[in-house]
Amino acid sequence: MALTAQVAPMLILFCYCKYAGLQVTDDQLQKAAVQSGILNIDEDFLTLEFREECERIIDTDLLKPADCKEAFLFLKRNFSL
């Protein structure tokens, strides 16, 4: 699954809730996404250059939610535009 404008905010919310110890269901995430209007945004919030470099470093198709924290920290330490 590519990290699109529709997926990224939900993934961020999911990771935050999981590591904060909050229980959030897929249905609750979907309702939050619908109410926020994020699913109606067509444009990508990352520049093409930034996205390509991130995807060159970390294969987002293989990235699991449990590994997002480490992937973010890795990118933060090793990548800048």
KOLZA-566856 format. One record per residue (C-alpha): residue number from 1; x, y, z. Coordinates in steps of 0.2 Angstrom, whole numbers, padded with zeros to 4 digits, always signed. Layout:
N
+-------+-------+-------+-------+
: mardo :     u :     v :     w :
+-------+-------+-------+-------+
:   NUM :     X :     Y :     Z :
...
+-------+-------+-------+-------+
//
This chain:
81
+-------+-------+-------+-------+
: mardo :     u :     v :     w :
+-------+-------+-------+-------+
:     1 : +0000 : +0000 : +0000 :
:     2 : +0008 : +0017 : -0005 :
:     3 : +0008 : +0031 : +0008 :
:     4 : -0005 : +0042 : +0000 :
:     5 : -0013 : +0057 : +0007 :
:     6 : -0028 : +0046 : +0011 :
:     7 : -0017 : +0033 : +0020 :
:     8 : -0004 : +0043 : +0029 :
:     9 : -0015 : +0053 : +0041 :
:    10 : -0024 : +0037 : +0046 :
:    11 : -0008 : +0028 : +0049 :
:    12 : -0001 : +0042 : +0059 :
:    13 : -0017 : +0042 : +0070 :
:    14 : -0016 : +0023 : +0072 :
:    15 : +0002 : +0023 : +0077 :
:    16 : -0001 : +0037 : +0089 :
:    17 : -0016 : +0028 : +0097 :
:    18 : -0007 : +0011 : +0098 :
:    19 : +0009 : +0018 : +0107 :
:    20 : -0002 : +0029 : +0118 :
:    21 : -0011 : +0014 : +0124 :
:    22 : -0028 : +0019 : +0117 :
:    23 : -0039 : +0006 : +0109 :
:    24 : -0045 : +0012 : +0092 :
:    25 : -0055 : +0001 : +0080 :
:    26 : -0054 : +0001 : +0061 :
:    27 : -0072 : +0008 : +0061 :
:    28 : -0067 : +0022 : +0072 :
:    29 : -0053 : +0027 : +0061 :
:    30 : -0064 : +0026 : +0046 :
:    31 : -0077 : +0038 : +0054 :
:    32 : -0063 : +0050 : +0059 :
:    33 : -0056 : +0050 : +0041 :
:    34 : -0074 : +0053 : +0034 :
:    35 : -0077 : +0067 : +0047 :
:    36 : -0060 : +0075 : +0044 :
:    37 : -0063 : +0076 : +0025 :
:    38 : -0045 : +0069 : +0022 :
:    39 : -0053 : +0056 : +0010 :
:    40 : -0058 : +0069 : -0001 :
:    41 : -0041 : +0077 : -0004 :
:    42 : -0034 : +0072 : -0021 :
:    43 : -0016 : +0079 : -0020 :
:    44 : -0001 : +0071 : -0012 :
:    45 : +0006 : +0081 : +0003 :
:    46 : +0023 : +0076 : -0001 :
:    47 : +0034 : +0082 : -0015 :
:    48 : +0038 : +0070 : -0028 :
:    49 : +0057 : +0071 : -0024 :
:    50 : +0054 : +0068 : -0006 :
:    51 : +0043 : +0053 : -0009 :
:    52 : +0055 : +0045 : -0021 :
:    53 : +0069 : +0047 : -0009 :
:    54 : +0059 : +0040 : +0006 :
:    55 : +0053 : +0025 : -0005 :
:    56 : +0071 : +0022 : -0011 :
:    57 : +0077 : +0021 : +0007 :
:    58 : +0062 : +0011 : +0014 :
:    59 : +0050 : +0000 : +0004 :
:    60 : +0033 : +0006 : +0010 :
:    61 : +0025 : -0009 : +0003 :
:    62 : +0034 : -0020 : +0015 :
:    63 : +0033 : -0008 : +0030 :
:    64 : +0022 : -0015 : +0044 :
:    65 : +0013 : -0003 : +0057 :
:    66 : +0023 : -0010 : +0071 :
:    67 : +0039 : -0004 : +0062 :
:    68 : +0033 : +0014 : +0058 :
:    69 : +0042 : +0021 : +0073 :
:    70 : +0059 : +0014 : +0069 :
:    71 : +0057 : +0018 : +0050 :
:    72 : +0052 : +0036 : +0055 :
:    73 : +0067 : +0038 : +0066 :
:    74 : +0079 : +0030 : +0053 :
:    75 : +0073 : +0042 : +0040 :
:    76 : +0075 : +0057 : +0052 :
:    77 : +0093 : +0052 : +0056 :
:    78 : +0098 : +0048 : +0039 :
:    79 : +0089 : +0058 : +0026 :
:    80 : +0087 : +0077 : +0022 :
:    81 : +0082 : +0087 : +0007 :
+-------+-------+-------+-------+
//
